[in-house]
């Protein structure tokens, strides 16, 4: 068990961003629809818009950090 802790400590947290956004999108979309095709389409749409928004925020923060 103690061998796993250094590996987890060096893992970049951004690797978990895409699966987390996808899981949240699927759950949110499943609360809105009952059939599978609308669930998947809604999840893809929400995940895409969430990742675009996160990318824009990342770029803004990157530019601000370079400018400062």
mmCIF file of the N, C-alpha and C atoms, coordinates in Angstrom:
data_MODEL
# 
_entry.id   MODEL 
# 
loop_
_atom_site.group_PDB 
_atom_site.id 
_atom_site.type_symbol 
_atom_site.label_atom_id 
_atom_site.label_alt_id 
_atom_site.label_comp_id 
_atom_site.label_asym_id 
_atom_site.label_entity_id 
_atom_site.label_seq_id 
_atom_site.pdbx_PDB_ins_code 
_atom_site.Cartn_x 
_atom_site.Cartn_y 
_atom_site.Cartn_z 
_atom_site.occupancy 
_atom_site.B_iso_or_equiv 
_atom_site.pdbx_formal_charge 
_atom_site.auth_seq_id 
_atom_site.auth_comp_id 
_atom_site.auth_asym_id 
_atom_site.auth_atom_id 
_atom_site.pdbx_PDB_model_num 
ATOM 1   N N  . UNK A 1 1  ? 0.821   -1.201 0.000   1.00 0.00 ? 1  UNK A N  1 
ATOM 2   C CA . UNK A 1 1  ? 0.000   0.000  0.000   1.00 0.00 ? 1  UNK A CA 1 
ATOM 3   C C  . UNK A 1 1  ? 0.863   1.262  0.000   1.00 0.00 ? 1  UNK A C  1 
ATOM 4   N N  . UNK A 1 2  ? 1.940   1.238  0.731   1.00 0.00 ? 2  UNK A N  1 
ATOM 5   C CA . UNK A 1 2  ? 2.796   2.420  0.828   1.00 0.00 ? 2  UNK A CA 1 
ATOM 6   C C  . UNK A 1 2  ? 3.535   2.697  -0.485  1.00 0.00 ? 2  UNK A C  1 
ATOM 7   N N  . UNK A 1 3  ? 3.642   1.685  -1.362  1.00 0.00 ? 3  UNK A N  1 
ATOM 8   C CA . UNK A 1 3  ? 4.297   1.901  -2.654  1.00 0.00 ? 3  UNK A CA 1 
ATOM 9   C C  . UNK A 1 3  ? 3.417   2.697  -3.610  1.00 0.00 ? 3  UNK A C  1 
ATOM 10  N N  . UNK A 1 4  ? 2.124   2.699  -3.384  1.00 0.00 ? 4  UNK A N  1 
ATOM 11  C CA . UNK A 1 4  ? 1.193   3.373  -4.281  1.00 0.00 ? 4  UNK A CA 1 
ATOM 12  C C  . UNK A 1 4  ? 1.157   4.877  -4.013  1.00 0.00 ? 4  UNK A C  1 
ATOM 13  N N  . UNK A 1 5  ? 1.396   5.292  -2.798  1.00 0.00 ? 5  UNK A N  1 
ATOM 14  C CA . UNK A 1 5  ? 1.263   6.699  -2.421  1.00 0.00 ? 5  UNK A CA 1 
ATOM 15  C C  . UNK A 1 5  ? 2.202   7.612  -3.213  1.00 0.00 ? 5  UNK A C  1 
ATOM 16  N N  . UNK A 1 6  ? 3.493   7.287  -3.402  1.00 0.00 ? 6  UNK A N  1 
ATOM 17  C CA . UNK A 1 6  ? 4.328   8.184  -4.222  1.00 0.00 ? 6  UNK A CA 1 
ATOM 18  C C  . UNK A 1 6  ? 3.862   8.289  -5.670  1.00 0.00 ? 6  UNK A C  1 
ATOM 19  N N  . UNK A 1 7  ? 3.313   7.209  -6.222  1.00 0.00 ? 7  UNK A N  1 
ATOM 20  C CA . UNK A 1 7  ? 2.811   7.252  -7.597  1.00 0.00 ? 7  UNK A CA 1 
ATOM 21  C C  . UNK A 1 7  ? 1.609   8.182  -7.681  1.00 0.00 ? 7  UNK A C  1 
ATOM 22  N N  . UNK A 1 8  ? 0.708   8.103  -6.712  1.00 0.00 ? 8  UNK A N  1 
ATOM 23  C CA . UNK A 1 8  ? -0.457  8.974  -6.714  1.00 0.00 ? 8  UNK A CA 1 
ATOM 24  C C  . UNK A 1 8  ? -0.071  10.428 -6.459  1.00 0.00 ? 8  UNK A C  1 
ATOM 25  N N  . UNK A 1 9  ? 0.971   10.645 -5.705  1.00 0.00 ? 9  UNK A N  1 
ATOM 26  C CA . UNK A 1 9  ? 1.398   12.008 -5.399  1.00 0.00 ? 9  UNK A CA 1 
ATOM 27  C C  . UNK A 1 9  ? 2.022   12.682 -6.621  1.00 0.00 ? 9  UNK A C  1 
ATOM 28  N N  . UNK A 1 10 ? 2.587   11.905 -7.522  1.00 0.00 ? 10 UNK A N  1 
ATOM 29  C CA . UNK A 1 10 ? 3.228   12.494 -8.699  1.00 0.00 ? 10 UNK A CA 1 
ATOM 30  C C  . UNK A 1 10 ? 2.296   12.537 -9.908  1.00 0.00 ? 10 UNK A C  1 
ATOM 31  N N  . UNK A 1 11 ? 1.088   12.007 -9.790  1.00 0.00 ? 11 UNK A N  1 
ATOM 32  C CA . UNK A 1 11 ? 0.135   12.024 -10.901 1.00 0.00 ? 11 UNK A CA 1 
ATOM 33  C C  . UNK A 1 11 ? -0.421  13.429 -11.080 1.00 0.00 ? 11 UNK A C  1 
ATOM 34  N N  . UNK A 1 12 ? -0.434  13.891 -12.312 1.00 0.00 ? 12 UNK A N  1 
ATOM 35  C CA . UNK A 1 12 ? -0.973  15.211 -12.616 1.00 0.00 ? 12 UNK A CA 1 
ATOM 36  C C  . UNK A 1 12 ? -2.490  15.168 -12.498 1.00 0.00 ? 12 UNK A C  1 
ATOM 37  N N  . UNK A 1 13 ? -3.064  16.124 -11.776 1.00 0.00 ? 13 UNK A N  1 
ATOM 38  C CA . UNK A 1 13 ? -4.507  16.097 -11.536 1.00 0.00 ? 13 UNK A CA 1 
ATOM 39  C C  . UNK A 1 13 ? -5.311  16.373 -12.788 1.00 0.00 ? 13 UNK A C  1 
ATOM 40  N N  . UNK A 1 14 ? -4.713  16.934 -13.816 1.00 0.00 ? 14 UNK A N  1 
ATOM 41  C CA . UNK A 1 14 ? -5.446  17.262 -15.035 1.00 0.00 ? 14 UNK A CA 1 
ATOM 42  C C  . UNK A 1 14 ? -5.765  16.037 -15.878 1.00 0.00 ? 14 UNK A C  1 
ATOM 43  N N  . UNK A 1 15 ? -5.138  14.889 -15.591 1.00 0.00 ? 15 UNK A N  1 
ATOM 44  C CA . UNK A 1 15 ? -5.494  13.646 -16.277 1.00 0.00 ? 15 UNK A CA 1 
ATOM 45  C C  . UNK A 1 15 ? -6.913  13.218 -15.915 1.00 0.00 ? 15 UNK A C  1 
ATOM 46  N N  . UNK A 1 16 ? -7.398  13.650 -14.761 1.00 0.00 ? 16 UNK A N  1 
ATOM 47  C CA . UNK A 1 16 ? -8.724  13.268 -14.306 1.00 0.00 ? 16 UNK A CA 1 
ATOM 48  C C  . UNK A 1 16 ? -9.811  14.230 -14.787 1.00 0.00 ? 16 UNK A C  1 
ATOM 49  N N  . UNK A 1 17 ? -9.455  15.283 -15.470 1.00 0.00 ? 17 UNK A N  1 
ATOM 50  C CA . UNK A 1 17 ? -10.419 16.302 -15.863 1.00 0.00 ? 17 UNK A CA 1 
ATOM 51  C C  . UNK A 1 17 ? -11.412 15.794 -16.904 1.00 0.00 ? 17 UNK A C  1 
ATOM 52  N N  . UNK A 1 18 ? -10.938 15.179 -17.968 1.00 0.00 ? 18 UNK A N  1 
ATOM 53  C CA . UNK A 1 18 ? -11.833 14.714 -19.031 1.00 0.00 ? 18 UNK A CA 1 
ATOM 54  C C  . UNK A 1 18 ? -12.793 13.624 -18.552 1.00 0.00 ? 18 UNK A C  1 
ATOM 55  N N  . UNK A 1 19 ? -12.329 12.579 -17.838 1.00 0.00 ? 19 UNK A N  1 
ATOM 56  C CA . UNK A 1 19 ? -13.303 11.588 -17.345 1.00 0.00 ? 19 UNK A CA 1 
ATOM 57  C C  . UNK A 1 19 ? -14.299 12.179 -16.353 1.00 0.00 ? 19 UNK A C  1 
ATOM 58  N N  . UNK A 1 20 ? -13.854 13.127 -15.544 1.00 0.00 ? 20 UNK A N  1 
ATOM 59  C CA . UNK A 1 20 ? -14.754 13.752 -14.583 1.00 0.00 ? 20 UNK A CA 1 
ATOM 60  C C  . UNK A 1 20 ? -15.827 14.576 -15.285 1.00 0.00 ? 20 UNK A C  1 
ATOM 61  N N  . UNK A 1 21 ? -15.433 15.359 -16.288 1.00 0.00 ? 21 UNK A N  1 
ATOM 62  C CA . UNK A 1 21 ? -16.402 16.155 -17.045 1.00 0.00 ? 21 UNK A CA 1 
ATOM 63  C C  . UNK A 1 21 ? -17.365 15.239 -17.788 1.00 0.00 ? 21 UNK A C  1 
ATOM 64  N N  . UNK A 1 22 ? -16.870 14.141 -18.344 1.00 0.00 ? 22 UNK A N  1 
ATOM 65  C CA . UNK A 1 22 ? -17.733 13.211 -19.055 1.00 0.00 ? 22 UNK A CA 1 
ATOM 66  C C  . UNK A 1 22 ? -18.728 12.540 -18.111 1.00 0.00 ? 22 UNK A C  1 
ATOM 67  N N  . UNK A 1 23 ? -18.275 12.137 -16.925 1.00 0.00 ? 23 UNK A N  1 
ATOM 68  C CA . UNK A 1 23 ? -19.180 11.511 -15.962 1.00 0.00 ? 23 UNK A CA 1 
ATOM 69  C C  . UNK A 1 23 ? -20.249 12.487 -15.484 1.00 0.00 ? 23 UNK A C  1 
ATOM 70  N N  . UNK A 1 24 ? -19.859 13.702 -15.204 1.00 0.00 ? 24 UNK A N  1 
ATOM 71  C CA . UNK A 1 24 ? -20.827 14.719 -14.773 1.00 0.00 ? 24 UNK A CA 1 
ATOM 72  C C  . UNK A 1 24 ? -21.826 14.994 -15.888 1.00 0.00 ? 24 UNK A C  1 
ATOM 73  N N  . UNK A 1 25 ? -21.350 15.059 -17.125 1.00 0.00 ? 25 UNK A N  1 
ATOM 74  C CA . UNK A 1 25 ? -22.238 15.318 -18.259 1.00 0.00 ? 25 UNK A CA 1 
ATOM 75  C C  . UNK A 1 25 ? -23.238 14.183 -18.459 1.00 0.00 ? 25 UNK A C  1 
ATOM 76  N N  . UNK A 1 26 ? -22.765 12.945 -18.304 1.00 0.00 ? 26 UNK A N  1 
ATOM 77  C CA . UNK A 1 26 ? -23.668 11.805 -18.449 1.00 0.00 ? 26 UNK A CA 1 
ATOM 78  C C  . UNK A 1 26 ? -24.741 11.798 -17.369 1.00 0.00 ? 26 UNK A C  1 
ATOM 79  N N  . UNK A 1 27 ? -24.360 12.048 -16.139 1.00 0.00 ? 27 UNK A N  1 
ATOM 80  C CA . UNK A 1 27 ? -25.334 12.056 -15.050 1.00 0.00 ? 27 UNK A CA 1 
ATOM 81  C C  . UNK A 1 27 ? -26.329 13.206 -15.232 1.00 0.00 ? 27 UNK A C  1 
ATOM 82  N N  . UNK A 1 28 ? -25.837 14.375 -15.563 1.00 0.00 ? 28 UNK A N  1 
ATOM 83  C CA . UNK A 1 28 ? -26.730 15.520 -15.755 1.00 0.00 ? 28 UNK A CA 1 
ATOM 84  C C  . UNK A 1 28 ? -27.686 15.275 -16.917 1.00 0.00 ? 28 UNK A C  1 
ATOM 85  N N  . UNK A 1 29 ? -27.170 14.710 -18.010 1.00 0.00 ? 29 UNK A N  1 
ATOM 86  C CA . UNK A 1 29 ? -28.010 14.445 -19.165 1.00 0.00 ? 29 UNK A CA 1 
ATOM 87  C C  . UNK A 1 29 ? -29.011 13.326 -18.875 1.00 0.00 ? 29 UNK A C  1 
ATOM 88  N N  . UNK A 1 30 ? -28.635 12.363 -18.067 1.00 0.00 ? 30 UNK A N  1 
ATOM 89  C CA . UNK A 1 30 ? -29.551 11.270 -17.721 1.00 0.00 ? 30 UNK A CA 1 
ATOM 90  C C  . UNK A 1 30 ? -30.690 11.752 -16.842 1.00 0.00 ? 30 UNK A C  1 
ATOM 91  N N  . UNK A 1 31 ? -30.496 12.834 -16.118 1.00 0.00 ? 31 UNK A N  1 
ATOM 92  C CA . UNK A 1 31 ? -31.599 13.370 -15.321 1.00 0.00 ? 31 UNK A CA 1 
ATOM 93  C C  . UNK A 1 31 ? -32.593 14.132 -16.186 1.00 0.00 ? 31 UNK A C  1 
ATOM 94  N N  . UNK A 1 32 ? -32.186 14.512 -17.389 1.00 0.00 ? 32 UNK A N  1 
ATOM 95  C CA . UNK A 1 32 ? -33.053 15.279 -18.286 1.00 0.00 ? 32 UNK A CA 1 
ATOM 96  C C  . UNK A 1 32 ? -33.822 14.399 -19.276 1.00 0.00 ? 32 UNK A C  1 
ATOM 97  N N  . UNK A 1 33 ? -33.240 13.252 -19.651 1.00 0.00 ? 33 UNK A N  1 
ATOM 98  C CA . UNK A 1 33 ? -33.817 12.401 -20.691 1.00 0.00 ? 33 UNK A CA 1 
ATOM 99  C C  . UNK A 1 33 ? -33.957 10.977 -20.179 1.00 0.00 ? 33 UNK A C  1 
ATOM 100 N N  . UNK A 1 34 ? -34.781 10.180 -20.867 1.00 0.00 ? 34 UNK A N  1 
ATOM 101 C CA . UNK A 1 34 ? -34.966 8.784  -20.493 1.00 0.00 ? 34 UNK A CA 1 
ATOM 102 C C  . UNK A 1 34 ? -34.392 7.817  -21.521 1.00 0.00 ? 34 UNK A C  1 
ATOM 103 N N  . UNK A 1 35 ? -34.346 8.196  -22.778 1.00 0.00 ? 35 UNK A N  1 
ATOM 104 C CA . UNK A 1 35 ? -33.820 7.323  -23.828 1.00 0.00 ? 35 UNK A CA 1 
ATOM 105 C C  . UNK A 1 35 ? -32.316 7.527  -23.984 1.00 0.00 ? 35 UNK A C  1 
ATOM 106 N N  . UNK A 1 36 ? -31.643 6.452  -24.454 1.00 0.00 ? 36 UNK A N  1 
ATOM 107 C CA . UNK A 1 36 ? -30.181 6.516  -24.562 1.00 0.00 ? 36 UNK A CA 1 
ATOM 108 C C  . UNK A 1 36 ? -29.657 7.511  -25.595 1.00 0.00 ? 36 UNK A C  1 
ATOM 109 N N  . UNK A 1 37 ? -30.206 7.583  -26.808 1.00 0.00 ? 37 UNK A N  1 
ATOM 110 C CA . UNK A 1 37 ? -29.635 8.544  -27.771 1.00 0.00 ? 37 UNK A CA 1 
ATOM 111 C C  . UNK A 1 37 ? -29.665 9.994  -27.296 1.00 0.00 ? 37 UNK A C  1 
ATOM 112 N N  . UNK A 1 38 ? -30.767 10.489 -26.725 1.00 0.00 ? 38 UNK A N  1 
ATOM 113 C CA . UNK A 1 38 ? -30.713 11.869 -26.220 1.00 0.00 ? 38 UNK A CA 1 
ATOM 114 C C  . UNK A 1 38 ? -29.765 12.043 -25.032 1.00 0.00 ? 38 UNK A C  1 
ATOM 115 N N  . UNK A 1 39 ? -29.616 10.993 -24.236 1.00 0.00 ? 39 UNK A N  1 
ATOM 116 C CA . UNK A 1 39 ? -28.672 11.073 -23.109 1.00 0.00 ? 39 UNK A CA 1 
ATOM 117 C C  . UNK A 1 39 ? -27.258 11.263 -23.632 1.00 0.00 ? 39 UNK A C  1 
ATOM 118 N N  . UNK A 1 40 ? -26.878 10.439 -24.613 1.00 0.00 ? 40 UNK A N  1 
ATOM 119 C CA . UNK A 1 40 ? -25.514 10.533 -25.141 1.00 0.00 ? 40 UNK A CA 1 
ATOM 120 C C  . UNK A 1 40 ? -25.286 11.832 -25.905 1.00 0.00 ? 40 UNK A C  1 
ATOM 121 N N  . UNK A 1 41 ? -26.277 12.263 -26.668 1.00 0.00 ? 41 UNK A N  1 
ATOM 122 C CA . UNK A 1 41 ? -26.121 13.524 -27.394 1.00 0.00 ? 41 UNK A CA 1 
ATOM 123 C C  . UNK A 1 41 ? -26.024 14.710 -26.431 1.00 0.00 ? 41 UNK A C  1 
ATOM 124 N N  . UNK A 1 42 ? -26.849 14.703 -25.413 1.00 0.00 ? 42 UNK A N  1 
ATOM 125 C CA . UNK A 1 42 ? -26.782 15.774 -24.419 1.00 0.00 ? 42 UNK A CA 1 
ATOM 126 C C  . UNK A 1 42 ? -25.477 15.760 -23.650 1.00 0.00 ? 42 UNK A C  1 
ATOM 127 N N  . UNK A 1 43 ? -24.989 14.548 -23.339 1.00 0.00 ? 43 UNK A N  1 
ATOM 128 C CA . UNK A 1 43 ? -23.720 14.440 -22.614 1.00 0.00 ? 43 UNK A CA 1 
ATOM 129 C C  . UNK A 1 43 ? -22.559 14.924 -23.462 1.00 0.00 ? 43 UNK A C  1 
ATOM 130 N N  . UNK A 1 44 ? -22.562 14.574 -24.733 1.00 0.00 ? 44 UNK A N  1 
ATOM 131 C CA . UNK A 1 44 ? -21.488 15.029 -25.629 1.00 0.00 ? 44 UNK A CA 1 
ATOM 132 C C  . UNK A 1 44 ? -21.534 16.546 -25.773 1.00 0.00 ? 44 UNK A C  1 
ATOM 133 N N  . UNK A 1 45 ? -22.735 17.082 -25.932 1.00 0.00 ? 45 UNK A N  1 
ATOM 134 C CA . UNK A 1 45 ? -22.886 18.537 -26.080 1.00 0.00 ? 45 UNK A CA 1 
ATOM 135 C C  . UNK A 1 45 ? -22.417 19.269 -24.818 1.00 0.00 ? 45 UNK A C  1 
ATOM 136 N N  . UNK A 1 46 ? -22.832 18.780 -23.660 1.00 0.00 ? 46 UNK A N  1 
ATOM 137 C CA . UNK A 1 46 ? -22.451 19.425 -22.398 1.00 0.00 ? 46 UNK A CA 1 
ATOM 138 C C  . UNK A 1 46 ? -20.957 19.264 -22.117 1.00 0.00 ? 46 UNK A C  1 
ATOM 139 N N  . UNK A 1 47 ? -20.410 18.083 -22.382 1.00 0.00 ? 47 UNK A N  1 
ATOM 140 C CA . UNK A 1 47 ? -18.977 17.863 -22.162 1.00 0.00 ? 47 UNK A CA 1 
ATOM 141 C C  . UNK A 1 47 ? -18.142 18.743 -23.083 1.00 0.00 ? 47 UNK A C  1 
ATOM 142 N N  . UNK A 1 48 ? -18.570 18.882 -24.327 1.00 0.00 ? 48 UNK A N  1 
ATOM 143 C CA . UNK A 1 48 ? -17.836 19.729 -25.264 1.00 0.00 ? 48 UNK A CA 1 
ATOM 144 C C  . UNK A 1 48 ? -17.864 21.183 -24.830 1.00 0.00 ? 48 UNK A C  1 
ATOM 145 N N  . UNK A 1 49 ? -19.043 21.659 -24.455 1.00 0.00 ? 49 UNK A N  1 
ATOM 146 C CA . UNK A 1 49 ? -19.122 23.064 -24.039 1.00 0.00 ? 49 UNK A CA 1 
ATOM 147 C C  . UNK A 1 49 ? -18.362 23.294 -22.731 1.00 0.00 ? 49 UNK A C  1 
ATOM 148 N N  . UNK A 1 50 ? -18.372 22.322 -21.845 1.00 0.00 ? 50 UNK A N  1 
ATOM 149 C CA . UNK A 1 50 ? -17.625 22.468 -20.584 1.00 0.00 ? 50 UNK A CA 1 
ATOM 150 C C  . UNK A 1 50 ? -16.120 22.497 -20.840 1.00 0.00 ? 50 UNK A C  1 
ATOM 151 N N  . UNK A 1 51 ? -15.642 21.623 -21.727 1.00 0.00 ? 51 UNK A N  1 
ATOM 152 C CA . UNK A 1 51 ? -14.208 21.600 -22.019 1.00 0.00 ? 51 UNK A CA 1 
ATOM 153 C C  . UNK A 1 51 ? -13.772 22.864 -22.756 1.00 0.00 ? 51 UNK A C  1 
ATOM 154 N N  . UNK A 1 52 ? -14.626 23.385 -23.630 1.00 0.00 ? 52 UNK A N  1 
ATOM 155 C CA . UNK A 1 52 ? -14.302 24.647 -24.316 1.00 0.00 ? 52 UNK A CA 1 
ATOM 156 C C  . UNK A 1 52 ? -14.232 25.783 -23.299 1.00 0.00 ? 52 UNK A C  1 
ATOM 157 N N  . UNK A 1 53 ? -15.188 25.838 -22.399 1.00 0.00 ? 53 UNK A N  1 
ATOM 158 C CA . UNK A 1 53 ? -15.169 26.872 -21.364 1.00 0.00 ? 53 UNK A CA 1 
ATOM 159 C C  . UNK A 1 53 ? -13.929 26.748 -20.484 1.00 0.00 ? 53 UNK A C  1 
ATOM 160 N N  . UNK A 1 54 ? -13.589 25.541 -20.076 1.00 0.00 ? 54 UNK A N  1 
ATOM 161 C CA . UNK A 1 54 ? -12.382 25.349 -19.265 1.00 0.00 ? 54 UNK A CA 1 
ATOM 162 C C  . UNK A 1 54 ? -11.122 25.723 -20.045 1.00 0.00 ? 54 UNK A C  1 
ATOM 163 N N  . UNK A 1 55 ? -11.109 25.430 -21.343 1.00 0.00 ? 55 UNK A N  1 
ATOM 164 C CA . UNK A 1 55 ? -9.970  25.809 -22.173 1.00 0.00 ? 55 UNK A CA 1 
ATOM 165 C C  . UNK A 1 55 ? -9.818  27.315 -22.293 1.00 0.00 ? 55 UNK A C  1 
ATOM 166 N N  . UNK A 1 56 ? -10.943 28.016 -22.436 1.00 0.00 ? 56 UNK A N  1 
ATOM 167 C CA . UNK A 1 56 ? -10.900 29.479 -22.515 1.00 0.00 ? 56 UNK A CA 1 
ATOM 168 C C  . UNK A 1 56 ? -10.403 30.069 -21.197 1.00 0.00 ? 56 UNK A C  1 
ATOM 169 N N  . UNK A 1 57 ? -10.893 29.547 -20.078 1.00 0.00 ? 57 UNK A N  1 
ATOM 170 C CA . UNK A 1 57 ? -10.432 30.030 -18.769 1.00 0.00 ? 57 UNK A CA 1 
ATOM 171 C C  . UNK A 1 57 ? -8.948  29.755 -18.602 1.00 0.00 ? 57 UNK A C  1 
ATOM 172 N N  . UNK A 1 58 ? -8.492  28.578 -19.053 1.00 0.00 ? 58 UNK A N  1 
ATOM 173 C CA . UNK A 1 58 ? -7.071  28.251 -18.978 1.00 0.00 ? 58 UNK A CA 1 
ATOM 174 C C  . UNK A 1 58 ? -6.233  29.223 -19.796 1.00 0.00 ? 58 UNK A C  1 
ATOM 175 N N  . UNK A 1 59 ? -6.688  29.517 -21.008 1.00 0.00 ? 59 UNK A N  1 
ATOM 176 C CA . UNK A 1 59 ? -5.933  30.450 -21.855 1.00 0.00 ? 59 UNK A CA 1 
ATOM 177 C C  . UNK A 1 59 ? -5.901  31.850 -21.275 1.00 0.00 ? 59 UNK A C  1 
ATOM 178 N N  . UNK A 1 60 ? -7.017  32.301 -20.715 1.00 0.00 ? 60 UNK A N  1 
ATOM 179 C CA . UNK A 1 60 ? -7.044  33.626 -20.085 1.00 0.00 ? 60 UNK A CA 1 
ATOM 180 C C  . UNK A 1 60 ? -6.075  33.672 -18.908 1.00 0.00 ? 60 UNK A C  1 
ATOM 181 N N  . UNK A 1 61 ? -6.088  32.647 -18.083 1.00 0.00 ? 61 UNK A N  1 
ATOM 182 C CA . UNK A 1 61 ? -5.174  32.618 -16.941 1.00 0.00 ? 61 UNK A CA 1 
ATOM 183 C C  . UNK A 1 61 ? -3.725  32.496 -17.379 1.00 0.00 ? 61 UNK A C  1 
ATOM 184 N N  . UNK A 1 62 ? -3.482  31.779 -18.470 1.00 0.00 ? 62 UNK A N  1 
ATOM 185 C CA . UNK A 1 62 ? -2.121  31.665 -19.000 1.00 0.00 ? 62 UNK A CA 1 
ATOM 186 C C  . UNK A 1 62 ? -1.613  33.010 -19.504 1.00 0.00 ? 62 UNK A C  1 
ATOM 187 N N  . UNK A 1 63 ? -2.463  33.739 -20.225 1.00 0.00 ? 63 UNK A N  1 
ATOM 188 C CA . UNK A 1 63 ? -2.074  35.062 -20.723 1.00 0.00 ? 63 UNK A CA 1 
ATOM 189 C C  . UNK A 1 63 ? -1.855  36.020 -19.569 1.00 0.00 ? 63 UNK A C  1 
ATOM 190 N N  . UNK A 1 64 ? -2.712  35.992 -18.565 1.00 0.00 ? 64 UNK A N  1 
ATOM 191 C CA . UNK A 1 64 ? -2.540  36.861 -17.397 1.00 0.00 ? 64 UNK A CA 1 
ATOM 192 C C  . UNK A 1 64 ? -1.253  36.545 -16.661 1.00 0.00 ? 64 UNK A C  1 
ATOM 193 N N  . UNK A 1 65 ? -0.908  35.261 -16.547 1.00 0.00 ? 65 UNK A N  1 
ATOM 194 C CA . UNK A 1 65 ? 0.331   34.904 -15.861 1.00 0.00 ? 65 UNK A CA 1 
ATOM 195 C C  . UNK A 1 65 ? 1.562   35.349 -16.645 1.00 0.00 ? 65 UNK A C  1 
ATOM 196 N N  . UNK A 1 66 ? 1.495   35.334 -17.976 1.00 0.00 ? 66 UNK A N  1 
ATOM 197 C CA . UNK A 1 66 ? 2.625   35.807 -18.779 1.00 0.00 ? 66 UNK A CA 1 
ATOM 198 C C  . UNK A 1 66 ? 2.718   37.327 -18.736 1.00 0.00 ? 66 UNK A C  1 
ATOM 199 N N  . UNK A 1 67 ? 1.582   37.983 -18.695 1.00 0.00 ? 67 UNK A N  1 
ATOM 200 C CA . UNK A 1 67 ? 1.553   39.431 -18.730 1.00 0.00 ? 67 UNK A CA 1 
ATOM 201 C C  . UNK A 1 67 ? 2.035   40.025 -17.417 1.00 0.00 ? 67 UNK A C  1 
ATOM 202 N N  . UNK A 1 68 ? 1.733   39.369 -16.345 1.00 0.00 ? 68 UNK A N  1 
ATOM 203 C CA . UNK A 1 68 ? 2.097   39.887 -15.024 1.00 0.00 ? 68 UNK A CA 1 
ATOM 204 C C  . UNK A 1 68 ? 3.527   39.627 -14.784 1.00 0.00 ? 68 UNK A C  1 
# 
